[in-house]
């Protein structure tokens, strides 16, 4: 097989198809606040720079679930993200300070 030389992307240029998961997580938590029972933030990449973000929250423990953690999706957002990872649009809109004290 012949080896094909490919130029490495420059550091300042966005990489096509790059993953902005960490940047999206931090923007989401900055805009809505940190839920009091946050379990984790799930970021799933779809097509054309669209992402689904689910905010998973722990449920309050009950007597029968003392040894296991039950979680549920507390909030879910469908995002359009720029090449640099900035959130352009959100459905539903990100409510500023939704979980702020």
LINKA-V198125 format. One record per helix or strand of 3 or more residues. SS is the DSSP state (helix for helix, strand for strand). FROM is the first residue (numbers start at 1). TO is the last residue. If there is no record, write none. Layout:
# LINKA-V198125
ss=SS from=FROM to=TO
ss=SS from=FROM to=TO
This chain:
# LINKA-V198125
ss=helix from=21 to=32
ss=strand from=38 to=45
ss=strand from=50 to=58
ss=helix from=63 to=65
ss=strand from=71 to=81
ss=strand from=87 to=91
